[in-house]
Amino acid sequence: MRIEFDRDTCIGMFQCVDEWDGFTKNLDDGKADLADSEEVDDDLFVAEIPEDAEFDAQFAARVCPVDAIAVYDDDGEQIV
């Protein structure tokens, strides 16, 4: 599984941070940061989700109030 995070869309509610430790607060920018991610486009970050964190990562995506987070299965289909 992989996660995509559109940091430009993020409004800094930090609900993702509360749900999964793959996200951290960046108080300087007022946005979340996705740990161990690669910036693949301007403010679009991608990371692999560890197997033991799949549920928490999916929940972090679900609680994002602006849909800045998407989770994809191993076949590339968006599941959240």
C-alpha positions in Angstrom: 0.0 0.0 0.0 1.0 3.6 -0.6 -0.2 6.9 0.6 -0.3 10.2 -1.2 -0.4 13.5 0.6 -1.3 16.8 -1.2 0.4 19.2 1.2 -0.8 22.2 -0.7 -4.4 21.2 0.0 -3.7 20.6 3.7 -5.2 23.2 6.0 -3.4 22.2 9.2 -6.2 20.6 11.2 -3.8 17.8 12.2 -6.4 15.2 12.4 -4.1 12.9 10.5 -1.4 13.4 13.1 -3.8 12.2 15.8 -4.6 9.0 13.9 -1.3 7.9 12.5 2.3 8.6 13.5 3.3 8.7 9.9 2.2 12.3 10.0 3.7 15.0 12.1 2.8 18.6 12.9 4.8 21.3 11.1 3.9 24.3 13.2 6.2 26.6 11.2 4.1 26.0 8.0 0.8 25.2 9.7 0.6 21.9 7.8 1.3 18.3 8.4 4.4 16.5 7.1 4.4 12.9 5.8 7.4 11.0 7.3 9.7 9.0 5.0 8.0 10.4 1.9 9.2 11.5 -1.5 8.0 14.6 -3.2 6.9 13.4 -6.6 5.3 16.7 -7.7 5.0 20.2 -6.2 3.7 19.6 -2.7 2.6 16.0 -3.5 4.3 13.5 -1.3 4.2 9.7 -1.6 5.2 7.0 0.9 4.9 3.2 1.3 2.7 2.2 4.2 4.2 -0.4 6.5 1.9 -3.5 6.8 1.4 -2.9 10.5 0.2 0.7 9.9 -2.3 0.1 7.1 -5.4 0.5 9.2 -4.1 3.7 10.9 -3.0 5.2 7.6 -6.4 4.5 6.1 -8.1 6.1 9.0 -5.8 9.2 8.8 -7.0 9.6 5.2 -10.6 9.2 6.1 -10.5 11.9 8.8 -8.8 14.5 6.6 -11.4 17.3 6.3 -10.2 18.4 2.9 -9.3 15.0 1.3 -5.6 15.8 1.0 -4.7 12.2 1.7 -5.3 9.2 -0.5 -4.4 5.5 0.0 -3.8 3.1 -2.8 -3.7 -0.7 -2.7 -0.8 -2.7 -4.3 -2.6 -2.7 -7.6 -2.8 1.1 -7.7 -6.5 1.3 -7.0 -7.5 4.1 -4.6 -9.2 2.6 -1.5 -9.5 5.8 0.5 
